Amino acid sequence: MLKLPPAERIQLAEDLWDSVAAHPENLPPLTDEERREIDRRLAAHDTAPETAIDWEDVRKRLWSGQA
C-alpha cells in the first residue's frame, strides 16, 4: 500500500471511510465515556458558541504548521 502514490492512498482512505459511513449500524456503540465527552463538548459549545473555530481556519493552521 505504501508503494501507491499519495493521491491513490488518499482515495483508498476515502473509499474505506465511505464504506464504513454507508453502514453506521455496523459500528460499535459509543461507550459511556465517549457519550459523556460528547455531552461535555456540546454543553461547552452551547455556552460559548463564539469560541468555535471554522474548519477551514483549522485546516489552514494545520497545513501552515501553526497548530
Phi, psi and omega in degrees: 000323181292346178280346178290148174297153181309317182298321180288324177295319177298315179298320178298316178298317179296318179296319177297314180300315180300323180292327177287314183295334181290342182225066183298340179294343179271355180282149177292152179292156177294145174282166176300321180296317178297318179297317178297321180294319176299314179299320180297315181293321177296319179296319179297319179293319179298325181288321184217070182298338180292347180275352179295146179248129179299139181304320180298322177293318178299314182299315179300317180296319179297312183288336180271354180082013181271357184283000000 
